Amino acid sequence: MLLELIAIALIVVHFGVPVSYYWYLRKKWLNKPWNLREDPEYRPKVTIIIPTYREAKYIIRKLDNIYQQDYPRDRLEVIVVDSASDDGTPELVKKWAKMHSNIRVILLQEPIRRGMVPALNYALKHVSKDSDIIIFTDADAFWEVDTIKKVTKYFADTSVGAVTTCIAPLNGEKHIEAIYRSYYNVVRIGESKIHSTPVHNGALVAFRKKLLNRIGNLPTYTGNDDSTPASLIAFMGYRAIQINDTIVKEPIRKDQVSRKIRRAQHLVLHFIYTKNYARKCGIYKRTLFNRIWYIELFLHIMNPWLLLIALATLIVSILMGNLISALILALGIIVTCFKQFRVWLVTQLYLMIAIVKNLWNREIMWER
């Protein structure tokens, strides 16, 4: 009976905390006003940085997508930093730049591939001095025509230091990724309405340049270019938010599982190290973001293991002949018929794999 009670308690905590947090954010914060100064006419100078490695399939479409933005082209510059691609990506960028001379395009070519963060740190050295906002984006992330306008209007408020957007799968409305994103977007926007969210999206993450300069080079301990610098800015006391009035779409790639695990590895390292890094840099300030940080730390690092421990406890109890444990496990198997439940289990599995993999390989560089 004791084992059954322990298993039930672990299951209740595992599911109860994230579900309660989700509904709290959805009911109390999701539809609240931003309480920020938004200026749709604000037109800061924007630098868009695209790190590439073997992106010949997407890079022309990406550059066209930026060119089609409803934003003054003399207020834009694009930096493509290529990490030794061997599929013709740099040549395609050069060709595109010659055909679109009314927008500033800089191509930087690294002789060897070192990883995304080193590539971005290299690109940051070439940003124009008069640039106000820096946007990191992936080559396969596609924006709505007014996305830059909608992002920059929030920077009219001086308390805003970082902005990311909602993400949806490209032509994958029924894919499990869409279910995951619908949950994810509610949580991130809700946290942003309170103060800031600790998880940002590499498909588009924008920073106030002077705050990135205060951080110095992007930290290399995670391999991500989004959540870590955005959270460091939030720890400074500025807002790091996910907005809800524009959506970036990304294709679902064949290597989606490995990408998800690598992303989970980076997030695990992010939650382990970033707060202490902010303290070490002398930029840490206590705000409401601190509470959000601890909840997400629990959900990303500790909560997945509660489910695994509960499962192990049930199996031991079943082997001891306890019928109730068998019924609980059978009920759990039946519940997997619901897609939302399967998505949640897969997400927990990614996090557990990521934590274990980080013990010997942090996957700082991405593969194709």
Contacts in CASP RR format, 6 or more apart in sequence:
PFRMAT RR
TARGET T0000
AUTHOR 0000-0000-0000
METHOD contacts of the structure
MODEL  1
MLLELIAIALIVVHFGVPVSYYWYLRKKWLNKPWNLREDPEYRPKVTIII
PTYREAKYIIRKLDNIYQQDYPRDRLEVIVVDSASDDGTPELVKKWAKMH
SNIRVILLQEPIRRGMVPALNYALKHVSKDSDIIIFTDADAFWEVDTIKK
VTKYFADTSVGAVTTCIAPLNGEKHIEAIYRSYYNVVRIGESKIHSTPVH
NGALVAFRKKLLNRIGNLPTYTGNDDSTPASLIAFMGYRAIQINDTIVKE
PIRKDQVSRKIRRAQHLVLHFIYTKNYARKCGIYKRTLFNRIWYIELFLH
IMNPWLLLIALATLIVSILMGNLISALILALGIIVTCFKQFRVWLVTQLY
LMIAIVKNLWNREIMWER
1 322 0 8 1.000
3 313 0 8 1.000
3 314 0 8 1.000
3 316 0 8 1.000
3 317 0 8 1.000
3 320 0 8 1.000
3 322 0 8 1.000
3 325 0 8 1.000
4 314 0 8 1.000
4 317 0 8 1.000
4 322 0 8 1.000
4 324 0 8 1.000
4 325 0 8 1.000
4 328 0 8 1.000
6 310 0 8 1.000
6 313 0 8 1.000
7 310 0 8 1.000
7 311 0 8 1.000
7 313 0 8 1.000
7 314 0 8 1.000
7 317 0 8 1.000
7 325 0 8 1.000
7 328 0 8 1.000
8 310 0 8 1.000
8 328 0 8 1.000
10 306 0 8 1.000
10 307 0 8 1.000
10 309 0 8 1.000
10 310 0 8 1.000
10 313 0 8 1.000
11 306 0 8 1.000
11 307 0 8 1.000
11 310 0 8 1.000
11 328 0 8 1.000
13 303 0 8 1.000
13 306 0 8 1.000
14 303 0 8 1.000
14 306 0 8 1.000
14 307 0 8 1.000
14 310 0 8 1.000
17 295 0 8 1.000
17 298 0 8 1.000
17 299 0 8 1.000
17 303 0 8 1.000
18 299 0 8 1.000
18 303 0 8 1.000
21 187 0 8 1.000
21 295 0 8 1.000
21 299 0 8 1.000
22 183 0 8 1.000
22 186 0 8 1.000
22 187 0 8 1.000
25 186 0 8 1.000
25 187 0 8 1.000
25 189 0 8 1.000
25 190 0 8 1.000
25 191 0 8 1.000
25 194 0 8 1.000
26 186 0 8 1.000
26 190 0 8 1.000
29 189 0 8 1.000
29 190 0 8 1.000
29 191 0 8 1.000
29 193 0 8 1.000
29 194 0 8 1.000
30 186 0 8 1.000
30 189 0 8 1.000
30 190 0 8 1.000
30 193 0 8 1.000
32 193 0 8 1.000
34 154 0 8 1.000
34 193 0 8 1.000
34 241 0 8 1.000
36 154 0 8 1.000
36 157 0 8 1.000
36 159 0 8 1.000
36 160 0 8 1.000
36 239 0 8 1.000
37 156 0 8 1.000
37 157 0 8 1.000
38 153 0 8 1.000
38 154 0 8 1.000
38 156 0 8 1.000
38 157 0 8 1.000
39 153 0 8 1.000
39 156 0 8 1.000
40 149 0 8 1.000
40 153 0 8 1.000
42 152 0 8 1.000
42 153 0 8 1.000
42 155 0 8 1.000
42 156 0 8 1.000
43 71 0 8 1.000
43 72 0 8 1.000
43 75 0 8 1.000
43 152 0 8 1.000
44 75 0 8 1.000
44 132 0 8 1.000
44 133 0 8 1.000
44 152 0 8 1.000
44 155 0 8 1.000
45 75 0 8 1.000
45 76 0 8 1.000
45 77 0 8 1.000
45 128 0 8 1.000
45 130 0 8 1.000
45 131 0 8 1.000
45 132 0 8 1.000
45 133 0 8 1.000
46 71 0 8 1.000
46 75 0 8 1.000
46 76 0 8 1.000
46 77 0 8 1.000
46 131 0 8 1.000
46 132 0 8 1.000
46 133 0 8 1.000
46 134 0 8 1.000
46 135 0 8 1.000
46 148 0 8 1.000
46 152 0 8 1.000
46 206 0 8 1.000
47 76 0 8 1.000
47 77 0 8 1.000
47 78 0 8 1.000
47 79 0 8 1.000
47 127 0 8 1.000
47 128 0 8 1.000
47 131 0 8 1.000
47 133 0 8 1.000
47 134 0 8 1.000
47 135 0 8 1.000
47 209 0 8 1.000
48 66 0 8 1.000
48 76 0 8 1.000
48 77 0 8 1.000
48 78 0 8 1.000
48 79 0 8 1.000
48 135 0 8 1.000
48 137 0 8 1.000
49 78 0 8 1.000
49 79 0 8 1.000
49 80 0 8 1.000
49 81 0 8 1.000
49 120 0 8 1.000
49 123 0 8 1.000
49 124 0 8 1.000
49 127 0 8 1.000
49 134 0 8 1.000
49 135 0 8 1.000
49 136 0 8 1.000
49 137 0 8 1.000
50 59 0 8 1.000
50 62 0 8 1.000
50 78 0 8 1.000
50 79 0 8 1.000
50 80 0 8 1.000
50 81 0 8 1.000
50 137 0 8 1.000
50 138 0 8 1.000
50 139 0 8 1.000
51 81 0 8 1.000
51 82 0 8 1.000
51 83 0 8 1.000
51 116 0 8 1.000
51 119 0 8 1.000
51 120 0 8 1.000
51 123 0 8 1.000
51 136 0 8 1.000
51 138 0 8 1.000
51 139 0 8 1.000
51 225 0 8 1.000
52 59 0 8 1.000
52 80 0 8 1.000
52 81 0 8 1.000
52 82 0 8 1.000
52 83 0 8 1.000
52 85 0 8 1.000
52 89 0 8 1.000
52 93 0 8 1.000
52 139 0 8 1.000
53 82 0 8 1.000
53 83 0 8 1.000
53 84 0 8 1.000
53 85 0 8 1.000
53 89 0 8 1.000
53 113 0 8 1.000
53 115 0 8 1.000
53 366 0 8 1.000
53 368 0 8 1.000
54 85 0 8 1.000
54 86 0 8 1.000
54 87 0 8 1.000
54 89 0 8 1.000
54 368 0 8 1.000
55 62 0 8 1.000
55 85 0 8 1.000
55 87 0 8 1.000
55 89 0 8 1.000
55 139 0 8 1.000
55 140 0 8 1.000
56 85 0 8 1.000
56 87 0 8 1.000
56 88 0 8 1.000
56 89 0 8 1.000
56 92 0 8 1.000
58 139 0 8 1.000
58 140 0 8 1.000
59 80 0 8 1.000
59 89 0 8 1.000
59 92 0 8 1.000
59 93 0 8 1.000
59 96 0 8 1.000
59 139 0 8 1.000
60 92 0 8 1.000
60 96 0 8 1.000
61 142 0 8 1.000
62 137 0 8 1.000
62 139 0 8 1.000
62 140 0 8 1.000
62 141 0 8 1.000
62 142 0 8 1.000
63 78 0 8 1.000
63 93 0 8 1.000
63 96 0 8 1.000
63 100 0 8 1.000
63 105 0 8 1.000
65 142 0 8 1.000
65 143 0 8 1.000
66 76 0 8 1.000
66 78 0 8 1.000
66 103 0 8 1.000
66 143 0 8 1.000
67 73 0 8 1.000
67 100 0 8 1.000
67 103 0 8 1.000
68 145 0 8 1.000
69 76 0 8 1.000
69 143 0 8 1.000
69 145 0 8 1.000
69 146 0 8 1.000
69 147 0 8 1.000
69 148 0 8 1.000
69 149 0 8 1.000
70 145 0 8 1.000
70 146 0 8 1.000
70 148 0 8 1.000
70 149 0 8 1.000
71 148 0 8 1.000
71 149 0 8 1.000
71 152 0 8 1.000
73 102 0 8 1.000
73 103 0 8 1.000
76 103 0 8 1.000
76 104 0 8 1.000
76 148 0 8 1.000
77 103 0 8 1.000
77 104 0 8 1.000
77 105 0 8 1.000
77 106 0 8 1.000
77 127 0 8 1.000
77 128 0 8 1.000
77 131 0 8 1.000
78 103 0 8 1.000
78 104 0 8 1.000
78 105 0 8 1.000
78 106 0 8 1.000
79 105 0 8 1.000
79 106 0 8 1.000
79 108 0 8 1.000
79 123 0 8 1.000
79 126 0 8 1.000
79 127 0 8 1.000
80 90 0 8 1.000
80 93 0 8 1.000
80 105 0 8 1.000
80 106 0 8 1.000
80 107 0 8 1.000
80 108 0 8 1.000
81 108 0 8 1.000
81 110 0 8 1.000
81 119 0 8 1.000
81 120 0 8 1.000
81 122 0 8 1.000
81 123 0 8 1.000
82 89 0 8 1.000
82 90 0 8 1.000
82 93 0 8 1.000
82 107 0 8 1.000
82 108 0 8 1.000
82 109 0 8 1.000
82 110 0 8 1.000
83 110 0 8 1.000
83 112 0 8 1.000
83 113 0 8 1.000
83 114 0 8 1.000
83 115 0 8 1.000
83 116 0 8 1.000
83 119 0 8 1.000
84 109 0 8 1.000
84 110 0 8 1.000
84 111 0 8 1.000
84 112 0 8 1.000
84 113 0 8 1.000
90 107 0 8 1.000
90 109 0 8 1.000
93 105 0 8 1.000
93 107 0 8 1.000
94 107 0 8 1.000
96 105 0 8 1.000
97 105 0 8 1.000
97 107 0 8 1.000
104 128 0 8 1.000
106 126 0 8 1.000
108 122 0 8 1.000
108 123 0 8 1.000
108 126 0 8 1.000
110 119 0 8 1.000
110 122 0 8 1.000
113 365 0 8 1.000
114 365 0 8 1.000
115 223 0 8 1.000
115 364 0 8 1.000
115 365 0 8 1.000
115 366 0 8 1.000
116 223 0 8 1.000
116 224 0 8 1.000
116 225 0 8 1.000
116 365 0 8 1.000
116 366 0 8 1.000
117 218 0 8 1.000
117 219 0 8 1.000
117 220 0 8 1.000
117 222 0 8 1.000
117 223 0 8 1.000
117 224 0 8 1.000
117 225 0 8 1.000
117 364 0 8 1.000
118 220 0 8 1.000
120 136 0 8 1.000
120 218 0 8 1.000
120 225 0 8 1.000
121 217 0 8 1.000
121 218 0 8 1.000
124 134 0 8 1.000
124 212 0 8 1.000
124 217 0 8 1.000
124 218 0 8 1.000
127 134 0 8 1.000
127 209 0 8 1.000
131 209 0 8 1.000
132 155 0 8 1.000
132 208 0 8 1.000
132 209 0 8 1.000
133 151 0 8 1.000
133 152 0 8 1.000
133 155 0 8 1.000
133 206 0 8 1.000
133 207 0 8 1.000
133 208 0 8 1.000
133 209 0 8 1.000
134 206 0 8 1.000
134 207 0 8 1.000
134 209 0 8 1.000
134 212 0 8 1.000
135 148 0 8 1.000
135 151 0 8 1.000
135 204 0 8 1.000
135 205 0 8 1.000
135 206 0 8 1.000
135 207 0 8 1.000
136 202 0 8 1.000
136 204 0 8 1.000
136 205 0 8 1.000
136 206 0 8 1.000
136 207 0 8 1.000
136 225 0 8 1.000
136 226 0 8 1.000
137 143 0 8 1.000
137 202 0 8 1.000
137 203 0 8 1.000
137 204 0 8 1.000
137 205 0 8 1.000
138 202 0 8 1.000
138 203 0 8 1.000
138 250 0 8 1.000
140 250 0 8 1.000
140 251 0 8 1.000
140 253 0 8 1.000
141 167 0 8 1.000
141 202 0 8 1.000
141 203 0 8 1.000
141 204 0 8 1.000
141 248 0 8 1.000
141 249 0 8 1.000
141 250 0 8 1.000
142 170 0 8 1.000
142 248 0 8 1.000
142 249 0 8 1.000
142 250 0 8 1.000
143 204 0 8 1.000
143 246 0 8 1.000
143 248 0 8 1.000
144 150 0 8 1.000
144 246 0 8 1.000
144 247 0 8 1.000
146 246 0 8 1.000
147 165 0 8 1.000
147 204 0 8 1.000
147 246 0 8 1.000
147 248 0 8 1.000
150 243 0 8 1.000
150 245 0 8 1.000
150 246 0 8 1.000
151 163 0 8 1.000
151 165 0 8 1.000
151 204 0 8 1.000
151 206 0 8 1.000
151 243 0 8 1.000
151 246 0 8 1.000
152 206 0 8 1.000
154 160 0 8 1.000
154 163 0 8 1.000
154 241 0 8 1.000
154 243 0 8 1.000
155 161 0 8 1.000
155 163 0 8 1.000
155 206 0 8 1.000
155 208 0 8 1.000
157 239 0 8 1.000
159 238 0 8 1.000
159 239 0 8 1.000
160 208 0 8 1.000
160 238 0 8 1.000
160 239 0 8 1.000
160 241 0 8 1.000
161 207 0 8 1.000
161 208 0 8 1.000
161 211 0 8 1.000
161 233 0 8 1.000
161 238 0 8 1.000
161 239 0 8 1.000
161 240 0 8 1.000
162 196 0 8 1.000
162 200 0 8 1.000
162 205 0 8 1.000
162 206 0 8 1.000
162 207 0 8 1.000
162 208 0 8 1.000
162 211 0 8 1.000
162 229 0 8 1.000
162 230 0 8 1.000
162 233 0 8 1.000
162 234 0 8 1.000
162 238 0 8 1.000
162 239 0 8 1.000
162 240 0 8 1.000
162 241 0 8 1.000
163 205 0 8 1.000
163 206 0 8 1.000
163 240 0 8 1.000
163 241 0 8 1.000
163 242 0 8 1.000
163 243 0 8 1.000
164 188 0 8 1.000
164 197 0 8 1.000
164 200 0 8 1.000
164 201 0 8 1.000
164 202 0 8 1.000
164 204 0 8 1.000
164 205 0 8 1.000
164 206 0 8 1.000
164 226 0 8 1.000
164 230 0 8 1.000
164 240 0 8 1.000
164 241 0 8 1.000
164 242 0 8 1.000
164 243 0 8 1.000
165 201 0 8 1.000
165 203 0 8 1.000
165 204 0 8 1.000
165 242 0 8 1.000
165 243 0 8 1.000
165 246 0 8 1.000
165 247 0 8 1.000
165 248 0 8 1.000
166 181 0 8 1.000
166 185 0 8 1.000
166 188 0 8 1.000
166 189 0 8 1.000
166 201 0 8 1.000
166 242 0 8 1.000
166 243 0 8 1.000
166 244 0 8 1.000
166 246 0 8 1.000
166 247 0 8 1.000
166 248 0 8 1.000
167 181 0 8 1.000
167 184 0 8 1.000
167 185 0 8 1.000
167 201 0 8 1.000
167 203 0 8 1.000
167 247 0 8 1.000
167 248 0 8 1.000
167 249 0 8 1.000
167 250 0 8 1.000
168 178 0 8 1.000
168 181 0 8 1.000
168 247 0 8 1.000
168 248 0 8 1.000
168 249 0 8 1.000
168 250 0 8 1.000
169 175 0 8 1.000
169 177 0 8 1.000
169 178 0 8 1.000
169 181 0 8 1.000
169 249 0 8 1.000
169 250 0 8 1.000
169 251 0 8 1.000
169 252 0 8 1.000
170 249 0 8 1.000
170 250 0 8 1.000
170 251 0 8 1.000
170 252 0 8 1.000
171 251 0 8 1.000
172 178 0 8 1.000
172 252 0 8 1.000
175 252 0 8 1.000
176 339 0 8 1.000
176 342 0 8 1.000
176 343 0 8 1.000
176 346 0 8 1.000
177 252 0 8 1.000
177 256 0 8 1.000
179 339 0 8 1.000
179 340 0 8 1.000
179 343 0 8 1.000
180 343 0 8 1.000
180 347 0 8 1.000
183 343 0 8 1.000
185 242 0 8 1.000
185 244 0 8 1.000
187 197 0 8 1.000
188 197 0 8 1.000
188 199 0 8 1.000
188 242 0 8 1.000
189 197 0 8 1.000
189 242 0 8 1.000
189 243 0 8 1.000
189 244 0 8 1.000
190 197 0 8 1.000
191 197 0 8 1.000
191 198 0 8 1.000
191 242 0 8 1.000
191 292 0 8 1.000
191 296 0 8 1.000
192 239 0 8 1.000
192 240 0 8 1.000
192 241 0 8 1.000
192 242 0 8 1.000
192 243 0 8 1.000
194 288 0 8 1.000
194 292 0 8 1.000
195 234 0 8 1.000
195 239 0 8 1.000
195 287 0 8 1.000
195 288 0 8 1.000
195 289 0 8 1.000
195 292 0 8 1.000
196 230 0 8 1.000
196 231 0 8 1.000
196 234 0 8 1.000
196 238 0 8 1.000
196 239 0 8 1.000
196 240 0 8 1.000
196 241 0 8 1.000
196 287 0 8 1.000
196 289 0 8 1.000
196 292 0 8 1.000
197 240 0 8 1.000
197 241 0 8 1.000
197 242 0 8 1.000
197 292 0 8 1.000
198 227 0 8 1.000
198 230 0 8 1.000
198 231 0 8 1.000
198 234 0 8 1.000
198 240 0 8 1.000
198 270 0 8 1.000
198 271 0 8 1.000
198 274 0 8 1.000
198 289 0 8 1.000
198 292 0 8 1.000
198 293 0 8 1.000
198 296 0 8 1.000
199 227 0 8 1.000
199 267 0 8 1.000
199 296 0 8 1.000
200 226 0 8 1.000
200 227 0 8 1.000
200 230 0 8 1.000
200 231 0 8 1.000
200 240 0 8 1.000
200 242 0 8 1.000
201 226 0 8 1.000
201 242 0 8 1.000
201 248 0 8 1.000
202 224 0 8 1.000
202 225 0 8 1.000
202 226 0 8 1.000
203 248 0 8 1.000
203 250 0 8 1.000
204 248 0 8 1.000
205 225 0 8 1.000
205 226 0 8 1.000
205 229 0 8 1.000
205 230 0 8 1.000
207 229 0 8 1.000
207 230 0 8 1.000
207 233 0 8 1.000
208 233 0 8 1.000
208 238 0 8 1.000
211 233 0 8 1.000
211 236 0 8 1.000
211 238 0 8 1.000
212 229 0 8 1.000
212 233 0 8 1.000
214 236 0 8 1.000
214 283 0 8 1.000
215 229 0 8 1.000
215 232 0 8 1.000
215 233 0 8 1.000
215 281 0 8 1.000
215 283 0 8 1.000
218 225 0 8 1.000
218 228 0 8 1.000
218 229 0 8 1.000
219 228 0 8 1.000
219 229 0 8 1.000
219 232 0 8 1.000
219 273 0 8 1.000
219 274 0 8 1.000
219 277 0 8 1.000
220 364 0 8 1.000
221 269 0 8 1.000
221 273 0 8 1.000
221 277 0 8 1.000
222 228 0 8 1.000
222 266 0 8 1.000
222 267 0 8 1.000
222 269 0 8 1.000
222 270 0 8 1.000
222 273 0 8 1.000
222 274 0 8 1.000
223 266 0 8 1.000
223 269 0 8 1.000
223 362 0 8 1.000
223 364 0 8 1.000
224 263 0 8 1.000
224 266 0 8 1.000
224 267 0 8 1.000
224 270 0 8 1.000
227 266 0 8 1.000
227 267 0 8 1.000
227 270 0 8 1.000
227 274 0 8 1.000
228 270 0 8 1.000
228 274 0 8 1.000
230 240 0 8 1.000
231 240 0 8 1.000
231 270 0 8 1.000
231 274 0 8 1.000
231 278 0 8 1.000
231 293 0 8 1.000
232 274 0 8 1.000
232 277 0 8 1.000
232 278 0 8 1.000
232 281 0 8 1.000
232 283 0 8 1.000
233 240 0 8 1.000
234 240 0 8 1.000
234 287 0 8 1.000
234 289 0 8 1.000
235 274 0 8 1.000
235 275 0 8 1.000
235 278 0 8 1.000
235 283 0 8 1.000
235 284 0 8 1.000
235 285 0 8 1.000
235 289 0 8 1.000
236 278 0 8 1.000
236 283 0 8 1.000
236 284 0 8 1.000
236 285 0 8 1.000
237 285 0 8 1.000
237 287 0 8 1.000
237 289 0 8 1.000
240 289 0 8 1.000
253 259 0 8 1.000
255 367 0 8 1.000
255 368 0 8 1.000
258 367 0 8 1.000
259 366 0 8 1.000
260 350 0 8 1.000
261 350 0 8 1.000
261 353 0 8 1.000
261 354 0 8 1.000
261 357 0 8 1.000
261 363 0 8 1.000
262 354 0 8 1.000
262 363 0 8 1.000
262 366 0 8 1.000
264 350 0 8 1.000
264 351 0 8 1.000
264 353 0 8 1.000
264 354 0 8 1.000
265 354 0 8 1.000
265 357 0 8 1.000
265 358 0 8 1.000
265 362 0 8 1.000
265 363 0 8 1.000
266 363 0 8 1.000
267 300 0 8 1.000
267 351 0 8 1.000
267 354 0 8 1.000
268 300 0 8 1.000
268 301 0 8 1.000
268 351 0 8 1.000
268 354 0 8 1.000
268 355 0 8 1.000
268 358 0 8 1.000
269 358 0 8 1.000
269 362 0 8 1.000
271 293 0 8 1.000
271 296 0 8 1.000
271 297 0 8 1.000
271 300 0 8 1.000
271 301 0 8 1.000
272 301 0 8 1.000
275 284 0 8 1.000
275 293 0 8 1.000
278 284 0 8 1.000
300 351 0 8 1.000
301 351 0 8 1.000
301 355 0 8 1.000
303 348 0 8 1.000
304 348 0 8 1.000
304 349 0 8 1.000
304 351 0 8 1.000
304 352 0 8 1.000
304 355 0 8 1.000
305 352 0 8 1.000
307 345 0 8 1.000
307 348 0 8 1.000
308 352 0 8 1.000
311 329 0 8 1.000
314 325 0 8 1.000
314 328 0 8 1.000
314 329 0 8 1.000
315 329 0 8 1.000
317 324 0 8 1.000
317 325 0 8 1.000
318 325 0 8 1.000
318 326 0 8 1.000
318 329 0 8 1.000
335 341 0 8 1.000
336 342 0 8 1.000
336 345 0 8 1.000
357 363 0 8 1.000
END
